[in-house]
C-alpha cells in the first residue's frame, strides 16, 4: 500500500471548508488524509465512526485510485456531519 498522506490521487470533488476564517481546499486523497489525521483524536470523537470510515476509505484509495469515489463519499459524509460543508 502506498503512503496515504502523500497520495496525489484526486478525489471526485474539491472540498472547500472554512477553518479559522481561512478557506482550505482539499482535492486529493493525501490532502484529505493529512487533514483527518493531523487533528487530535478528541476533535473527531463525536464523529468517530464516520472518521474511521473516511480514513480507511482514503487509505484504500491511496493504493487503488478506483476507490476514490468511495473515499470522496466517506469524507463528504464526515464533513457534512461535522458541519464543515
CORPE-V708077 format. One line per field, one symbol per residue. phi: phi as a letter, one per 40 degrees, with the letter a starting at -180 (. if undefined). psi: psi as a letter, one per 30 degrees, with the letter a starting at -180 (. if undefined). burial: 1 if it has 24 or more other C-alpha atoms within 12 Angstrom, else 0. Layout:
phi=???
psi=???
burial=???
//
This chain:
phi=.ccccbcbccccabcbbcbfgbcbcbbbdcccccccbccccccbdcbdcccccccccccccccacccccccccccddcccccfcb
psi=kljefgkgkklflkkjlkjhfkkkkjfleeeeeeeffflkfefgefheeeeeeeeeeeeefefjffgeeeeeeeeeeeeeeghf.
burial=0001101111100010000000000111111111110000000000000111111111111110101111111111111000000
//
